[in-house]
Structures are given as C-alpha cells and as structure tokens.
Amino acid sequence: MAAWKILPAVAAGNTIVLKPAELTPTTSVMFAEAAQEAGIPDGVINIVTGTGSVAGQALIGHPGVDMVSFTGSTAVGRQIAAAAAGDVKRVHLELGGKAPFVVFDDADLEAAARGAVAGSLINSGQDCTAATRAYVQRPLYGRFVRRVAELMDGVRLGPVDDPDTDMGSLISVRQRDRVAAMVDEARAAGATIVRGEGSPGARWAGAPTTNPP
C-alpha cells in the first residue's frame, strides 16, 4: 500500500514524505532502505513515523507539502480535508468502506469460494480491498456457504514470515477484540455463525493452527 502512494508520485518527478500508521511503521522504513540501496537519491523518499495527531498534523500543515494523500477512516479524512483547506492543498482521500464480493448464479463455484476466502484473508483482513461481505445469487448460496466453510477449516494461523501461514495476527489486541465484538453483535442480531466462535486468544501461542476455534 505504501508503494501505491510512493511510486506514482516519484515517477512524476516529486519527492514524498510518507507517514505510516503508528502501529505499522516497519515495512515503510524497510521500503525506504531498499529504495536507497537501489540508488534512489537521498531526500526523494522520506519516512516520518509518529501519531497522526502529531506527525500527521505537522505534515498536513507544512507549507512545503503541496498535496496530501490519505488512506483510512472517513472521520480522519474529514479532519485532513479541513486542515488542508487552509492553504488550498490538493487532497486525495481513500476512505473506509465495505468491499463487496458478488457471485452470480453462472459463476464457477470453486473459483468463487476460493476467491472469497483468499480475498478475505489479505493482510489478515486488514485491507481496504479485503472481501468483507459476499452477495451470492440464491441458486448458489447454500453451496457457496458450505464450500467457503470447508476452505476456512484449512486456514492455518501463524507468524506472517512463515510461508505455511495463511493468516497472521491482527495488528493489536484492541483490534482483535473489536473484530470479535463484531461477531458477537452479528450473532445477537440473529446471524448464523458457520465457522469459528471467537478469537484464539491465549489458546494460540504462535504456532500454526489448523481449524482454529
């Protein structure tokens, strides 16, 4: 996702300053180090770490910044647009939403089920393009749900640097609990939980686990 921001801007002749989310700075720093090793001149790709309220706010308000591009929540996007309006900076916002996965009744069922599972697990589901909901035409609905459940049975949890891992951890305990709460809310509203009843929590010590609870 950092590359989506960095490469087009640099290719157009700009220098950039990227502030990654405060919980995920490491890969952005590694990206800049790799760019430097590849011969990109110093000062072209710059990484500033910190919180949005401090580092991010300073960047948005800096007179040397001509354009602001942000991916994140709608609430923060509103704040950025308002802050950038003071000196009429150009703003590009990619804000929160729900990515639909649509399956029509003439679809290849196996391909659709595998695509839905793979799409939902991108970055452990922490991605704006992750398939967070499926709309399935009624003739395929039952078989689609059953096949997705079967595929989810084989999902292996583990460290993200293990090639045998299908899904790594969420970014924080707070985020894990937030996702678990969404499942609980869905159940309370009458949803049927086809696979899984909650987060592995303390039961998972880091080793890959088949068919997590």
PyRosetta script that sets phi, psi and omega in degrees:
from pyrosetta import init, pose_from_sequence

init()
pose = pose_from_sequence("MAAWKILPAVAAGNTIVLKPAELTPTTSVMFAEAAQEAGIPDGVINIVTGTGSVAGQALIGHPGVDMVSFTGSTAVGRQIAAAAAGDVKRVHLELGGKAPFVVFDDADLEAAARGAVAGSLINSGQDCTAATRAYVQRPLYGRFVRRVAELMDGVRLGPVDDPDTDMGSLISVRQRDRVAAMVDEARAAGATIVRGEGSPGARWAGAPTTNPP")
pose.set_psi(1, -34.0)
pose.set_omega(1, 174.9)
pose.set_phi(2, -62.0)
pose.set_psi(2, -38.0)
pose.set_omega(2, -179.4)
pose.set_phi(3, -63.3)
pose.set_psi(3, -35.3)
pose.set_omega(3, 177.9)
pose.set_phi(4, -59.5)
pose.set_psi(4, -35.3)
pose.set_omega(4, -179.3)
pose.set_phi(5, -80.2)
pose.set_psi(5, -44.4)
pose.set_omega(5, -169.1)
pose.set_phi(6, -75.9)
pose.set_psi(6, -52.3)
pose.set_omega(6, -166.5)
pose.set_phi(7, -65.1)
pose.set_psi(7, -45.9)
pose.set_omega(7, 178.7)
pose.set_phi(8, -61.6)
pose.set_psi(8, -38.2)
pose.set_omega(8, -179.5)
pose.set_phi(9, -66.0)
pose.set_psi(9, -44.3)
pose.set_omega(9, 180.0)
pose.set_phi(10, -68.1)
pose.set_psi(10, -39.9)
pose.set_omega(10, 179.2)
pose.set_phi(11, -62.0)
pose.set_psi(11, -28.1)
pose.set_omega(11, 178.9)
pose.set_phi(12, -85.5)
pose.set_psi(12, 2.6)
pose.set_omega(12, 174.8)
pose.set_phi(13, 97.4)
pose.set_psi(13, 14.6)
pose.set_omega(13, -178.1)
pose.set_phi(14, -99.9)
pose.set_psi(14, 158.9)
pose.set_omega(14, 163.2)
pose.set_phi(15, -97.4)
pose.set_psi(15, 155.2)
pose.set_omega(15, -175.8)
pose.set_phi(16, -135.1)
pose.set_psi(16, 154.9)
pose.set_omega(16, 169.4)
pose.set_phi(17, -124.5)
pose.set_psi(17, 119.9)
pose.set_omega(17, 179.8)
pose.set_phi(18, -107.4)
pose.set_psi(18, 128.1)
pose.set_omega(18, 171.2)
pose.set_phi(19, -110.3)
pose.set_psi(19, 104.0)
pose.set_omega(19, 178.6)
pose.set_phi(20, -72.6)
pose.set_psi(20, 164.3)
pose.set_omega(20, 173.7)
pose.set_phi(21, -55.9)
pose.set_psi(21, 142.4)
pose.set_omega(21, -172.9)
pose.set_phi(22, -63.0)
pose.set_psi(22, -22.6)
pose.set_omega(22, 179.0)
pose.set_phi(23, -86.6)
pose.set_psi(23, -10.7)
pose.set_omega(23, -175.4)
pose.set_phi(24, -134.5)
pose.set_psi(24, 55.3)
pose.set_omega(24, -177.0)
pose.set_phi(25, -83.5)
pose.set_psi(25, -21.0)
pose.set_omega(25, -165.9)
pose.set_phi(26, -63.0)
pose.set_psi(26, -46.4)
pose.set_omega(26, -176.2)
pose.set_phi(27, -67.0)
pose.set_psi(27, -31.0)
pose.set_omega(27, 177.6)
pose.set_phi(28, -68.0)
pose.set_psi(28, -39.6)
pose.set_omega(28, 176.1)
pose.set_phi(29, -64.3)
pose.set_psi(29, -42.1)
pose.set_omega(29, 177.8)
pose.set_phi(30, -62.2)
pose.set_psi(30, -37.7)
pose.set_omega(30, 178.0)
pose.set_phi(31, -60.7)
pose.set_psi(31, -46.2)
pose.set_omega(31, -179.4)
pose.set_phi(32, -65.8)
pose.set_psi(32, -38.9)
pose.set_omega(32, 177.3)
pose.set_phi(33, -63.3)
pose.set_psi(33, -40.9)
pose.set_omega(33, 178.4)
pose.set_phi(34, -65.9)
pose.set_psi(34, -37.9)
pose.set_omega(34, 178.2)
pose.set_phi(35, -64.7)
pose.set_psi(35, -40.0)
pose.set_omega(35, 178.3)
pose.set_phi(36, -64.1)
pose.set_psi(36, -43.9)
pose.set_omega(36, 178.5)
pose.set_phi(37, -63.6)
pose.set_psi(37, -29.7)
pose.set_omega(37, -179.9)
pose.set_phi(38, -79.1)
pose.set_psi(38, -7.7)
pose.set_omega(38, 176.8)
pose.set_phi(39, 107.7)
pose.set_psi(39, 3.6)
pose.set_omega(39, 175.6)
pose.set_phi(40, -65.4)
pose.set_psi(40, 128.5)
pose.set_omega(40, -176.7)
pose.set_phi(41, -61.0)
pose.set_psi(41, 148.9)
pose.set_omega(41, 175.7)
pose.set_phi(42, -58.3)
pose.set_psi(42, 140.6)
pose.set_omega(42, 178.0)
pose.set_phi(43, 92.8)
pose.set_psi(43, -8.4)
pose.set_omega(43, 178.7)
pose.set_phi(44, -82.4)
pose.set_psi(44, -47.7)
pose.set_omega(44, 178.2)
pose.set_phi(45, -114.1)
pose.set_psi(45, 114.6)
pose.set_omega(45, -175.4)
pose.set_phi(46, -122.4)
pose.set_psi(46, 137.5)
pose.set_omega(46, 179.4)
pose.set_phi(47, -117.2)
pose.set_psi(47, 126.7)
pose.set_omega(47, 175.2)
pose.set_phi(48, -119.3)
pose.set_psi(48, 121.2)
pose.set_omega(48, 179.4)
pose.set_phi(49, -98.8)
pose.set_psi(49, 160.7)
pose.set_omega(49, -180.0)
pose.set_phi(50, 141.4)
pose.set_psi(50, -177.2)
pose.set_omega(50, -178.7)
pose.set_phi(51, -81.8)
pose.set_psi(51, 159.3)
pose.set_omega(51, 178.3)
pose.set_phi(52, -65.5)
pose.set_psi(52, -36.8)
pose.set_omega(52, -176.3)
pose.set_phi(53, -70.4)
pose.set_psi(53, -20.2)
pose.set_omega(53, 180.0)
pose.set_phi(54, -109.5)
pose.set_psi(54, -70.0)
pose.set_omega(54, -177.0)
pose.set_phi(55, -66.3)
pose.set_psi(55, -44.4)
pose.set_omega(55, -179.4)
pose.set_phi(56, -63.6)
pose.set_psi(56, -45.1)
pose.set_omega(56, -179.3)
pose.set_phi(57, -62.8)
pose.set_psi(57, -38.7)
pose.set_omega(57, 178.9)
pose.set_phi(58, -64.3)
pose.set_psi(58, -39.4)
pose.set_omega(58, 179.4)
pose.set_phi(59, -66.7)
pose.set_psi(59, -45.6)
pose.set_omega(59, -178.1)
pose.set_phi(60, -60.2)
pose.set_psi(60, -38.4)
pose.set_omega(60, -176.7)
pose.set_phi(61, -86.7)
pose.set_psi(61, -4.2)
pose.set_omega(61, -175.2)
pose.set_phi(62, -73.9)
pose.set_psi(62, 133.0)
pose.set_omega(62, -177.9)
pose.set_phi(63, -67.3)
pose.set_psi(63, -18.4)
pose.set_omega(63, 178.7)
pose.set_phi(64, -81.3)
pose.set_psi(64, -7.4)
pose.set_omega(64, 179.6)
pose.set_phi(65, -94.1)
pose.set_psi(65, 120.4)
pose.set_omega(65, -176.9)
pose.set_phi(66, -93.6)
pose.set_psi(66, -24.6)
pose.set_omega(66, -177.9)
pose.set_phi(67, -146.3)
pose.set_psi(67, 144.6)
pose.set_omega(67, 178.6)
pose.set_phi(68, -120.4)
pose.set_psi(68, 128.4)
pose.set_omega(68, 174.8)
pose.set_phi(69, -120.6)
pose.set_psi(69, 129.9)
pose.set_omega(69, -174.1)
pose.set_phi(70, -135.6)
pose.set_psi(70, 136.1)
pose.set_omega(70, 171.0)
pose.set_phi(71, -119.9)
pose.set_psi(71, 123.4)
pose.set_omega(71, -179.4)
pose.set_phi(72, 167.5)
pose.set_psi(72, -149.7)
pose.set_omega(72, -173.1)
pose.set_phi(73, -76.6)
pose.set_psi(73, 156.0)
pose.set_omega(73, 177.9)
pose.set_phi(74, -64.7)
pose.set_psi(74, -37.7)
pose.set_omega(74, -179.1)
pose.set_phi(75, -61.5)
pose.set_psi(75, -45.9)
pose.set_omega(75, 179.2)
pose.set_phi(76, -69.8)
pose.set_psi(76, -35.1)
pose.set_omega(76, 177.5)
pose.set_phi(77, -58.9)
pose.set_psi(77, -39.8)
pose.set_omega(77, 177.3)
pose.set_phi(78, -62.6)
pose.set_psi(78, -42.5)
pose.set_omega(78, -180.0)
pose.set_phi(79, -63.7)
pose.set_psi(79, -40.7)
pose.set_omega(79, -179.6)
pose.set_phi(80, -66.6)
pose.set_psi(80, -43.8)
pose.set_omega(80, 179.1)
pose.set_phi(81, -60.5)
pose.set_psi(81, -40.8)
pose.set_omega(81, 179.7)
pose.set_phi(82, -66.8)
pose.set_psi(82, -41.4)
pose.set_omega(82, -179.1)
pose.set_phi(83, -68.3)
pose.set_psi(83, -36.7)
pose.set_omega(83, -178.4)
pose.set_phi(84, -74.4)
pose.set_psi(84, -19.2)
pose.set_omega(84, -177.2)
pose.set_phi(85, -68.9)
pose.set_psi(85, -22.7)
pose.set_omega(85, -176.6)
pose.set_phi(86, -57.6)
pose.set_psi(86, -43.3)
pose.set_omega(86, 176.5)
pose.set_phi(87, -118.2)
pose.set_psi(87, 27.6)
pose.set_omega(87, 170.6)
pose.set_phi(88, 53.4)
pose.set_psi(88, 47.6)
pose.set_omega(88, 173.0)
pose.set_phi(89, -72.7)
pose.set_psi(89, 146.2)
pose.set_omega(89, 170.8)
pose.set_phi(90, -70.9)
pose.set_psi(90, 143.1)
pose.set_omega(90, -174.9)
pose.set_phi(91, -132.4)
pose.set_psi(91, 135.3)
pose.set_omega(91, 173.1)
pose.set_phi(92, -122.7)
pose.set_psi(92, 120.7)
pose.set_omega(92, -176.3)
pose.set_phi(93, -120.6)
pose.set_psi(93, 129.1)
pose.set_omega(93, 171.7)
pose.set_phi(94, -119.3)
pose.set_psi(94, 102.1)
pose.set_omega(94, -166.8)
pose.set_phi(95, -107.1)
pose.set_psi(95, 172.4)
pose.set_omega(95, -172.4)
pose.set_phi(96, -58.7)
pose.set_psi(96, 150.3)
pose.set_omega(96, 178.9)
pose.set_phi(97, -172.5)
pose.set_psi(97, -174.5)
pose.set_omega(97, 178.7)
pose.set_phi(98, -121.5)
pose.set_psi(98, 118.8)
pose.set_omega(98, -177.5)
pose.set_phi(99, -82.3)
pose.set_psi(99, 118.3)
pose.set_omega(99, -179.5)
pose.set_phi(100, -84.1)
pose.set_psi(100, 145.4)
pose.set_omega(100, 174.2)
pose.set_phi(101, -116.8)
pose.set_psi(101, 110.9)
pose.set_omega(101, -170.5)
pose.set_phi(102, -105.2)
pose.set_psi(102, 128.2)
pose.set_omega(102, -179.2)
pose.set_phi(103, -124.9)
pose.set_psi(103, 114.9)
pose.set_omega(103, 177.2)
pose.set_phi(104, -89.0)
pose.set_psi(104, 166.6)
pose.set_omega(104, -172.4)
pose.set_phi(105, -72.7)
pose.set_psi(105, -7.8)
pose.set_omega(105, 175.9)
pose.set_phi(106, -101.4)
pose.set_psi(106, 13.0)
pose.set_omega(106, -177.4)
pose.set_phi(107, -75.6)
pose.set_psi(107, 155.7)
pose.set_omega(107, 169.7)
pose.set_phi(108, -72.5)
pose.set_psi(108, 109.5)
pose.set_omega(108, -172.4)
pose.set_phi(109, -59.6)
pose.set_psi(109, -45.2)
pose.set_omega(109, -177.9)
pose.set_phi(110, -64.0)
pose.set_psi(110, -44.6)
pose.set_omega(110, 179.1)
pose.set_phi(111, -64.0)
pose.set_psi(111, -39.4)
pose.set_omega(111, -179.8)
pose.set_phi(112, -65.3)
pose.set_psi(112, -45.1)
pose.set_omega(112, -179.0)
pose.set_phi(113, -64.7)
pose.set_psi(113, -44.7)
pose.set_omega(113, 179.7)
pose.set_phi(114, -65.7)
pose.set_psi(114, -38.7)
pose.set_omega(114, 178.2)
pose.set_phi(115, -65.0)
pose.set_psi(115, -39.2)
pose.set_omega(115, 179.4)
pose.set_phi(116, -65.4)
pose.set_psi(116, -41.9)
pose.set_omega(116, -180.0)
pose.set_phi(117, -67.0)
pose.set_psi(117, -48.8)
pose.set_omega(117, 180.0)
pose.set_phi(118, -61.4)
pose.set_psi(118, -43.1)
pose.set_omega(118, -178.9)
pose.set_phi(119, -65.2)
pose.set_psi(119, -30.4)
pose.set_omega(119, -179.2)
pose.set_phi(120, -79.5)
pose.set_psi(120, -17.8)
pose.set_omega(120, -175.8)
pose.set_phi(121, -99.3)
pose.set_psi(121, -0.1)
pose.set_omega(121, 179.1)
pose.set_phi(122, -56.6)
pose.set_psi(122, 127.2)
pose.set_omega(122, -178.0)
pose.set_phi(123, 50.0)
pose.set_psi(123, 39.6)
pose.set_omega(123, -177.6)
pose.set_phi(124, 57.3)
pose.set_psi(124, 31.7)
pose.set_omega(124, -179.2)
pose.set_phi(125, 81.1)
pose.set_psi(125, -0.5)
pose.set_omega(125, -176.7)
pose.set_phi(126, -94.9)
pose.set_psi(126, 62.0)
pose.set_omega(126, -174.6)
pose.set_phi(127, -149.4)
pose.set_psi(127, 139.5)
pose.set_omega(127, -176.8)
pose.set_phi(128, -66.9)
pose.set_psi(128, -17.1)
pose.set_omega(128, 178.1)
pose.set_phi(129, -102.7)
pose.set_psi(129, 5.4)
pose.set_omega(129, 178.3)
pose.set_phi(130, -65.0)
pose.set_psi(130, 141.3)
pose.set_omega(130, 179.6)
pose.set_phi(131, -75.3)
pose.set_psi(131, 99.6)
pose.set_omega(131, -173.8)
pose.set_phi(132, -95.9)
pose.set_psi(132, -11.0)
pose.set_omega(132, 176.0)
pose.set_phi(133, -155.5)
pose.set_psi(133, 148.5)
pose.set_omega(133, -179.2)
pose.set_phi(134, -118.3)
pose.set_psi(134, 134.3)
pose.set_omega(134, 172.0)
pose.set_phi(135, -110.3)
pose.set_psi(135, 112.3)
pose.set_omega(135, -172.7)
pose.set_phi(136, -118.9)
pose.set_psi(136, 128.1)
pose.set_omega(136, 178.7)
pose.set_phi(137, -63.7)
pose.set_psi(137, 141.5)
pose.set_omega(137, -166.1)
pose.set_phi(138, -51.9)
pose.set_psi(138, -41.7)
pose.set_omega(138, -178.2)
pose.set_phi(139, -59.2)
pose.set_psi(139, -25.4)
pose.set_omega(139, -179.3)
pose.set_phi(140, -102.2)
pose.set_psi(140, -5.8)
pose.set_omega(140, -168.3)
pose.set_phi(141, -57.5)
pose.set_psi(141, -53.5)
pose.set_omega(141, -176.0)
pose.set_phi(142, -61.1)
pose.set_psi(142, -46.9)
pose.set_omega(142, -179.3)
pose.set_phi(143, -66.6)
pose.set_psi(143, -36.0)
pose.set_omega(143, 178.6)
pose.set_phi(144, -62.9)
pose.set_psi(144, -47.1)
pose.set_omega(144, -179.8)
pose.set_phi(145, -61.1)
pose.set_psi(145, -44.4)
pose.set_omega(145, -179.4)
pose.set_phi(146, -62.9)
pose.set_psi(146, -42.2)
pose.set_omega(146, -177.9)
pose.set_phi(147, -70.3)
pose.set_psi(147, -39.2)
pose.set_omega(147, 176.3)
pose.set_phi(148, -61.7)
pose.set_psi(148, -41.1)
pose.set_omega(148, 179.0)
pose.set_phi(149, -62.5)
pose.set_psi(149, -41.9)
pose.set_omega(149, 178.3)
pose.set_phi(150, -61.9)
pose.set_psi(150, -43.4)
pose.set_omega(150, 179.9)
pose.set_phi(151, -66.9)
pose.set_psi(151, -37.0)
pose.set_omega(151, 178.4)
pose.set_phi(152, -66.0)
pose.set_psi(152, -27.4)
pose.set_omega(152, 176.6)
pose.set_phi(153, -58.5)
pose.set_psi(153, -30.6)
pose.set_omega(153, -176.7)
pose.set_phi(154, -93.8)
pose.set_psi(154, 2.7)
pose.set_omega(154, -179.0)
pose.set_phi(155, -67.8)
pose.set_psi(155, 129.1)
pose.set_omega(155, -177.8)
pose.set_phi(156, -105.0)
pose.set_psi(156, 122.9)
pose.set_omega(156, 174.2)
pose.set_phi(157, -84.2)
pose.set_psi(157, 148.0)
pose.set_omega(157, 178.2)
pose.set_phi(158, 173.2)
pose.set_psi(158, -176.2)
pose.set_omega(158, 177.9)
pose.set_phi(159, -64.1)
pose.set_psi(159, 144.2)
pose.set_omega(159, -175.1)
pose.set_phi(160, -69.9)
pose.set_psi(160, -18.7)
pose.set_omega(160, 179.0)
pose.set_phi(161, -90.6)
pose.set_psi(161, 6.4)
pose.set_omega(161, 176.3)
pose.set_phi(162, -94.6)
pose.set_psi(162, 120.0)
pose.set_omega(162, -177.9)
pose.set_phi(163, -62.9)
pose.set_psi(163, -17.1)
pose.set_omega(163, 178.3)
pose.set_phi(164, -86.4)
pose.set_psi(164, -4.5)
pose.set_omega(164, -179.5)
pose.set_phi(165, -80.1)
pose.set_psi(165, 132.6)
pose.set_omega(165, 173.8)
pose.set_phi(166, -92.9)
pose.set_psi(166, -33.6)
pose.set_omega(166, -178.0)
pose.set_phi(167, -144.7)
pose.set_psi(167, 125.5)
pose.set_omega(167, 176.5)
pose.set_phi(168, -88.6)
pose.set_psi(168, -169.8)
pose.set_omega(168, -177.8)
pose.set_phi(169, -78.1)
pose.set_psi(169, 162.4)
pose.set_omega(169, 168.4)
pose.set_phi(170, -73.7)
pose.set_psi(170, 166.9)
pose.set_omega(170, -168.8)
pose.set_phi(171, -69.7)
pose.set_psi(171, -23.5)
pose.set_omega(171, -178.0)
pose.set_phi(172, -158.6)
pose.set_psi(172, 162.9)
pose.set_omega(172, 175.4)
pose.set_phi(173, -62.3)
pose.set_psi(173, -38.3)
pose.set_omega(173, 178.9)
pose.set_phi(174, -59.7)
pose.set_psi(174, -43.2)
pose.set_omega(174, 179.5)
pose.set_phi(175, -68.6)
pose.set_psi(175, -39.1)
pose.set_omega(175, 176.2)
pose.set_phi(176, -57.9)
pose.set_psi(176, -45.8)
pose.set_omega(176, -179.1)
pose.set_phi(177, -66.6)
pose.set_psi(177, -33.7)
pose.set_omega(177, 178.4)
pose.set_phi(178, -65.0)
pose.set_psi(178, -43.5)
pose.set_omega(178, 179.1)
pose.set_phi(179, -66.2)
pose.set_psi(179, -42.8)
pose.set_omega(179, 178.4)
pose.set_phi(180, -60.4)
pose.set_psi(180, -37.0)
pose.set_omega(180, 178.8)
pose.set_phi(181, -65.4)
pose.set_psi(181, -34.7)
pose.set_omega(181, 177.2)
pose.set_phi(182, -63.4)
pose.set_psi(182, -39.4)
pose.set_omega(182, 177.3)
pose.set_phi(183, -63.9)
pose.set_psi(183, -43.7)
pose.set_omega(183, 179.1)
pose.set_phi(184, -62.0)
pose.set_psi(184, -41.0)
pose.set_omega(184, 178.6)
pose.set_phi(185, -63.9)
pose.set_psi(185, -40.6)
pose.set_omega(185, 179.0)
pose.set_phi(186, -64.0)
pose.set_psi(186, -42.3)
pose.set_omega(186, 178.6)
pose.set_phi(187, -62.2)
pose.set_psi(187, -43.4)
pose.set_omega(187, -179.7)
pose.set_phi(188, -64.0)
pose.set_psi(188, -27.6)
pose.set_omega(188, -179.9)
pose.set_phi(189, -85.9)
pose.set_psi(189, 0.4)
pose.set_omega(189, 176.3)
pose.set_phi(190, 107.6)
pose.set_psi(190, 4.6)
pose.set_omega(190, 179.9)
pose.set_phi(191, -70.3)
pose.set_psi(191, 149.8)
pose.set_omega(191, 175.1)
pose.set_phi(192, -95.6)
pose.set_psi(192, 123.4)
pose.set_omega(192, 178.3)
pose.set_phi(193, -87.1)
pose.set_psi(193, 108.9)
pose.set_omega(193, -174.7)
pose.set_phi(194, -81.5)
pose.set_psi(194, -39.8)
pose.set_omega(194, 178.0)
pose.set_phi(195, -139.9)
pose.set_psi(195, 138.7)
pose.set_omega(195, 176.5)
pose.set_phi(196, 81.2)
pose.set_psi(196, 144.0)
pose.set_omega(196, 179.8)
pose.set_phi(197, -123.7)
pose.set_psi(197, -7.8)
pose.set_omega(197, -178.4)
pose.set_phi(198, 172.1)
pose.set_psi(198, -175.0)
pose.set_omega(198, -178.7)
pose.set_phi(199, -78.8)
pose.set_psi(199, 150.4)
pose.set_omega(199, 178.0)
pose.set_phi(200, -61.9)
pose.set_psi(200, -32.7)
pose.set_omega(200, 176.4)
pose.set_phi(201, 55.8)
pose.set_psi(201, -136.5)
pose.set_omega(201, -175.3)
pose.set_phi(202, -69.1)
pose.set_psi(202, -13.1)
pose.set_omega(202, -178.8)
pose.set_phi(203, -72.5)
pose.set_psi(203, -18.7)
pose.set_omega(203, -179.4)
pose.set_phi(204, -102.1)
pose.set_psi(204, 117.3)
pose.set_omega(204, -175.7)
pose.set_phi(205, -98.2)
pose.set_psi(205, 5.8)
pose.set_omega(205, 177.7)
pose.set_phi(206, 117.8)
pose.set_psi(206, -16.6)
pose.set_omega(206, 179.6)
pose.set_phi(207, -82.9)
pose.set_psi(207, 145.8)
pose.set_omega(207, 178.2)
pose.set_phi(208, -55.7)
pose.set_psi(208, 139.5)
pose.set_omega(208, -176.0)
pose.set_phi(209, -129.0)
pose.set_psi(209, 126.8)
pose.set_omega(209, 176.3)
pose.set_phi(210, -88.8)
pose.set_psi(210, 138.4)
pose.set_omega(210, 180.0)
pose.set_phi(211, 53.5)
pose.set_psi(211, 62.4)
pose.set_omega(211, -179.6)
pose.set_phi(212, -62.9)
pose.set_psi(212, 151.2)
pose.set_omega(212, -179.5)
pose.set_phi(213, -68.3)
pose.dump_pdb("model.pdb")
